[in-house]
Amino acid sequence: MSQTTIALIYGTDTNNTEEVGHKIAEQYAELGVNVELFNVKDIEVSLLEEYPMLIMGIPTWDFGGIQADWEDLGDSLSELSLQGKTIALYGLGDQFGYGDYFVDAMGWLYEKLLPTQATFIGQWSTEGYDFEASRACINTKEYFIGLAIDEDQQFELTDQRIEQWVIQLYAERELEAA
Ligand SMILES: Cc1cc2nc3c(=O)[nH]c(=O)nc-3n(C[C@H](O)[C@H](O)[C@H](O)COP(=O)(O)O)c2cc1C
């Protein structure tokens, strides 16, 4: 089964989350899947209802704080109806600088989207990271709810993490459709 166009929506203050978004799109292109990128500050929230699959990227700022453009959408995210749609999340953070709040905003985004009834894929192992706590670890510290990327401390691992994650998403999506 072919995978249709994916919308990737990111928010960013210093462009890291956007750059990771481009890399995810490039990786998907190698699998023959088209990914359209949007900066969250430029979209209407209803755009999220137009795609069968959404990838959303968010960095964490100021001790567990939410990137401002995502925060502006706030509760309107929870009011969306996304039943039957697939969502994968990724978060940017700094595990040594902010180890008590590592990629917290990804956890916030998950909490906001939970009422939409979407299906989440792309959980990611916490192995290989060194942090104290994260709101993005939902029931166990063994997994993040999505991909965690650390451009500040582990930039050398970013490309391989993205490659592996996109392959995982592709496979999970095929299974879902089967
Ligand atoms: C002042 C400041 C506060 C930060 N707070 C956090 C934090 O609470 N948790 C975290 O995981 N990362 C934190 N970070 C790291 C950023 O999330 C990281 O640099 C990220 O790559 C920025 O993404 P962006 O360029 O897309 O905005 C902080 C960075 C700075 C400079």
PDBQT file of the ligand as one rigid body, heavy atoms in Angstrom, charges set to zero:
ROOT
HETATM    1  C1  LIG A 201      17.522  29.369  27.460  1.00  0.00    +0.000 C 
HETATM    2  C2  LIG A 201      17.329  27.962  26.979  1.00  0.00    +0.000 A 
HETATM    3  C3  LIG A 201      16.394  27.167  27.632  1.00  0.00    +0.000 A 
HETATM    4  C4  LIG A 201      16.216  25.824  27.229  1.00  0.00    +0.000 A 
HETATM    5  N1  LIG A 201      15.352  25.020  27.945  1.00  0.00    +0.000 NA
HETATM    6  C5  LIG A 201      15.284  23.690  27.635  1.00  0.00    +0.000 A 
HETATM    7  C6  LIG A 201      14.481  22.791  28.425  1.00  0.00    +0.000 A 
HETATM    8  O1  LIG A 201      13.829  23.160  29.395  1.00  0.00    +0.000 OA
HETATM    9  N2  LIG A 201      14.459  21.476  28.069  1.00  0.00    +0.000 N 
HETATM   10  C7  LIG A 201      15.171  20.994  26.984  1.00  0.00    +0.000 A 
HETATM   11  O2  LIG A 201      15.110  19.794  26.717  1.00  0.00    +0.000 OA
HETATM   12  N3  LIG A 201      15.908  21.842  26.210  1.00  0.00    +0.000 NA
HETATM   13  C8  LIG A 201      15.999  23.158  26.509  1.00  0.00    +0.000 A 
HETATM   14  N4  LIG A 201      16.760  23.995  25.734  1.00  0.00    +0.000 N 
HETATM   15  C9  LIG A 201      17.432  23.473  24.522  1.00  0.00    +0.000 C 
HETATM   16  C10 LIG A 201      16.649  23.749  23.228  1.00  0.00    +0.000 C 
HETATM   17  O3  LIG A 201      15.431  23.050  23.229  1.00  0.00    +0.000 OA
HETATM   18  C11 LIG A 201      17.494  23.278  22.036  1.00  0.00    +0.000 C 
HETATM   19  O4  LIG A 201      18.595  24.133  21.872  1.00  0.00    +0.000 OA
HETATM   20  C12 LIG A 201      16.719  23.151  20.735  1.00  0.00    +0.000 C 
HETATM   21  O5  LIG A 201      17.541  22.538  19.767  1.00  0.00    +0.000 OA
HETATM   22  C13 LIG A 201      16.204  24.480  20.198  1.00  0.00    +0.000 C 
HETATM   23  O6  LIG A 201      15.379  24.238  19.088  1.00  0.00    +0.000 OA
HETATM   24  P1  LIG A 201      14.946  25.375  18.045  1.00  0.00    +0.000 P 
HETATM   25  O7  LIG A 201      16.247  25.865  17.418  1.00  0.00    +0.000 OA
HETATM   26  O8  LIG A 201      14.106  24.699  17.050  1.00  0.00    +0.000 OA
HETATM   27  O9  LIG A 201      14.244  26.455  18.786  1.00  0.00    +0.000 OA
HETATM   28  C14 LIG A 201      16.937  25.320  26.128  1.00  0.00    +0.000 A 
HETATM   29  C15 LIG A 201      17.858  26.163  25.462  1.00  0.00    +0.000 A 
HETATM   30  C16 LIG A 201      18.063  27.462  25.894  1.00  0.00    +0.000 A 
HETATM   31  C17 LIG A 201      19.089  28.300  25.182  1.00  0.00    +0.000 C 
ENDROOT
TORSDOF 0
